[in-house]
Amino acid sequence: MSDHIDKTVTSLQEKIKGLDEEIVKVKKTINQLLDLDGKPPLYTDADLQVSTTSGIGINVRRDEFYNKPLATCARTILERRQSANLGAATLDELYGALLAGGYDPENKNEGIAKRNIAITLAKNTAFNRLPNETWGMREWYGLKAPKKPKENGGVTPDADAQENPKKGGEP
């Protein structure tokens, strides 16, 4: 029974997300009409974002991610999604949650900012990109962090060469 309820809740959240997207479209149209009439916009950029609770499935305080490291913020978002039985998040969902929480991506170009987030997550061994283009925590899937290559390309220097660097090469 619980699985059925979870699926129903997820389905209803998707419906809410679709309605929120329609609301944002109408707000943008209103702003465009006011602009054509030489009037200031009625809705701010924040009003033109899809709701943070339905778009990403979790509640995010507006200042929660301000001046915090990206990995810390992404971990918080993903852990909350996991607790809400939403699991892995798309890059768009992560980006939306980060912005909703006051995170400054340092690049105002959305495409570049998202790419920078993806690169940062890919370099961090705590995160895992799934084949369906979503991001989760490696620990959720029983994955261990990949082993780091040893210095010197994995080659262990000869002990004798370490003690006597002139031997075997210099006259």
Helices and strands as residue ranges (DSSP letters): H 2-36, G 46-48, H 52-56, H 70-83, E 89-90, H 91-100, H 110-123, E 127-129, E 134-137, G 138-141, G 151-154, H 159-163
